[in-house]
Every structure is written in C-alpha cells, then in structure tokens.
Amino acid sequence: MILTVCMSPSIDVTIELDSLNVGKVNVVKSKTLSFTGKAINVAIGVARLGAEVRTTGFMYNESGAMFERALDMEGVPFSFVWNSGRVRENYKCIDKRSMLTEINDVGESVAADKLVELMQMIRGFSAHSDVTVISGGLPRGVDASYYREIFRAVDPKSLRIADTEGAKLFSALEAGIDLVKPNVEELEETLGREFHDRADMLSGCQELMDRGAKAVLLSLGRDGAIITNGTKNYYCKSINVAVNSTVGAGDGMVAAAAVMMQQGADLPDILRAGVAAGTAAVTTFGTISFTKAKYEEVFSNLTVTEF
C-alpha cells in the first residue's frame, strides 16, 4: 500500500478567462471546484494507476464531507484527523495563453493534541505501507520542525517521499528521506540562489542529498525532469502536448514515482513515470489528476538519457 499524508487540504477554484486584467472586470468562461491538497492529489493519481492507496492528514468540519465524497468517487480510502473551522480556498486563474495566476488562502490552526493524533495515525498506517508520501504546507501556527517529527513517525520499513519546500523540507531531511520532489523554482527559493544551467541544478540537488535525501526528482516544468542519487544522473524530456492547466502536475509526478518505487523500479523508470504523469496531468482543465490512458500514451513516447 501507498500512504499519503495531507497536511493542508484546500478547495481549489479553477477559473478560465480570456485574459486576466488587473483592476478591471473579468468575465469567467468556466469554473471548476476541486477538493484537493497535494497528498490528496497524489492519492488520486496512485488510485488511477491501479495501486492500493490510503490518505490521511488534517481535515476540517466545514466542507470536509465534500472531500469524503470526492475520495469515495475515486475509490480512495481515507482516515482524517478532524478539526474545527473551514477548509481553505485557493483561486487559480488560467487565461487563453495557459498562464496561471494563483491566490492561495491560509488554512486554520489545529490544536496540539491533533498534532499528536496525526503522528499516531501515521505510525499505524505506515507500518502497513510500502511507501509514505507527506507533502504540502502546514496548518497555521505549526512550526516547520513538525515535518521532521512526522517523518520520524513513519515506519522504518516504508520508503519516504517528501514534497515541500523551504524550512519544512530541511526539517523533513533531518529524518532521512528516500526521494524529494521539488521543482526548479522551489529549489531556488529553498536554497536562496538561482540556477543558470544543469550543473547548478545538480549542485542544488546534491545539497539536499547532503542534508539527508537519497535521491532528488527535480521537475523542470514543460522541459521534463531530472533525477539523481549523487552518483547517477538522468534526464527525461517531456513531449509536446496541449497544456490546459498545470494544476496537479507535480502531484501526478509524485504519484507515479511512488508507484514505481513500490515496485522496486530503478531511477530511469521512476523518472520516466513521473514525467509521463506530470505531462498527462497538464492536458486536463479543472481536474487534479490524469487518466491512466493518457499516462500510458505519454509514457510510451518518452526517452531517458544519462548525463
């Protein structure tokens, strides 16, 4: 089984516009609501690939039932730590050039006993999981060090994947991580420097490995991704597809990578699967995952090269 842990669920309101005009009236062409959170998106991607999955994490009394219904429709079992308050709302505006503008809400706080409850839940579920994915932000007021504590609660037999950034990522790495999945912008912000070429990117990945990651899957957006374990480096270029939305592309990469890791795949196959899922995800508008058919179509057309 693959376990995913959602630290900060959200209702994503995806709005399609001809163009986003600041300070003027904008007319909506279409609007879609998705009940998400990075690890929830990962769980849905894992389920669509046919692997066994369970998701846990924090949930809030207001709107939480809609998440349960959405996960039921995807066939994803769930066990949440419930809190008072509302689920945050994020607004994603996409114009005809596929430019994405995001306005992210701040989530509610959680009580100290709820932090302990989630750690206990992770400890129990991860004992029966081949891979545990923990991703996203943290509830309001929770220190970044909580990422270290929840990864330490993961059963030692379960492979660990982290998808977060900044101090939260550094904290997670203190617990030892099998795979981290930043994108270039996140890694630049985390390390506080810009990358000018592939050598800079590998140097940034190496710093994460020096801090406790065994491997880094670095998303390059529409250019594909690289994966490295400090000894072997691989690159996979994405194929050209119609980009309808980049929402959930990174979570799709994590889902496919987790499935491959569960199967004991090597780095090139983990990379190829991640790029295939991320590419498949951008072809859909207003949804948070990909179809298995599109994933398989893209996967069959990708090539991985060592460099």
Rosetta blueprint (number, residue, H / E / L):
1 M L
2 I E
3 L E
4 T E
5 V E
6 C E
7 M L
8 S L
9 P L
10 S E
11 I E
12 D E
13 V E
14 T E
15 I E
16 E E
17 L L
18 D L
19 S L
20 L L
21 N L
22 V L
23 G L
24 K L
25 V L
26 N L
27 V L
28 V L
29 K L
30 S E
31 K E
32 T E
33 L E
34 S E
35 F E
36 T E
37 G L
38 K H
39 A H
40 I H
41 N H
42 V H
43 A H
44 I H
45 G H
46 V H
47 A H
48 R H
49 L L
50 G L
51 A L
52 E L
53 V E
54 R E
55 T E
56 T E
57 G E
58 F E
59 M E
60 Y E
61 N E
62 E E
63 S L
64 G H
65 A H
66 M H
67 F H
68 E H
69 R H
70 A H
71 L H
72 D H
73 M H
74 E H
75 G L
76 V L
77 P L
78 F E
79 S E
80 F E
81 V E
82 W E
83 N E
84 S E
85 G E
86 R E
87 V L
88 R E
89 E E
90 N E
91 Y E
92 K E
93 C E
94 I E
95 D L
96 K L
97 R L
98 S L
99 M L
100 L E
101 T E
102 E E
103 I E
104 N L
105 D L
106 V L
107 G L
108 E L
109 S E
110 V L
111 A L
112 A H
113 D H
114 K H
115 L H
116 V H
117 E H
118 L H
119 M H
120 Q H
121 M H
122 I H
123 R H
124 G H
125 F H
126 S H
127 A L
128 H L
129 S L
130 D L
131 V E
132 T E
133 V E
134 I E
135 S E
136 G L
137 G L
138 L L
139 P L
140 R E
141 G L
142 V L
143 D L
144 A L
145 S L
146 Y H
147 Y H
148 R H
149 E H
150 I H
151 F H
152 R H
153 A L
154 V L
155 D L
156 P L
157 K L
158 S L
159 L E
160 R E
161 I E
162 A E
163 D E
164 T L
165 E L
166 G H
167 A H
168 K H
169 L H
170 F H
171 S H
172 A H
173 L H
174 E L
175 A L
176 G L
177 I E
178 D L
179 L E
180 V E
181 K L
182 P L
183 N E
184 V H
185 E H
186 E H
187 L H
188 E H
189 E H
190 T H
191 L H
192 G L
193 R L
194 E L
195 F L
196 H L
197 D L
198 R H
199 A H
200 D H
201 M H
202 L H
203 S H
204 G H
205 C H
206 Q H
207 E H
208 L H
209 M H
210 D H
211 R H
212 G L
213 A E
214 K L
215 A L
216 V E
217 L E
218 L E
219 S E
220 L L
221 G H
222 R H
223 D H
224 G L
225 A E
226 I E
227 I E
228 T E
229 N L
230 G L
231 T L
232 K L
233 N E
234 Y E
235 Y E
236 C E
237 K L
238 S L
239 I L
240 N L
241 V L
242 A L
243 V L
244 N L
245 S L
246 T L
247 V L
248 G L
249 A H
250 G H
251 D H
252 G H
253 M H
254 V H
255 A H
256 A H
257 A H
258 A H
259 V H
260 M H
261 M H
262 Q H
263 Q L
264 G L
265 A L
266 D L
267 L H
268 P H
269 D H
270 I H
271 L H
272 R H
273 A H
274 G H
275 V H
276 A H
277 A H
278 G H
279 T H
280 A H
281 A H
282 V L
283 T L
284 T L
285 F L
286 G L
287 T L
288 I L
289 S L
290 F L
291 T L
292 K H
293 A H
294 K H
295 Y H
296 E H
297 E H
298 V H
299 F H
300 S L
301 N L
302 L L
303 T L
304 V E
305 T E
306 E E
307 F L
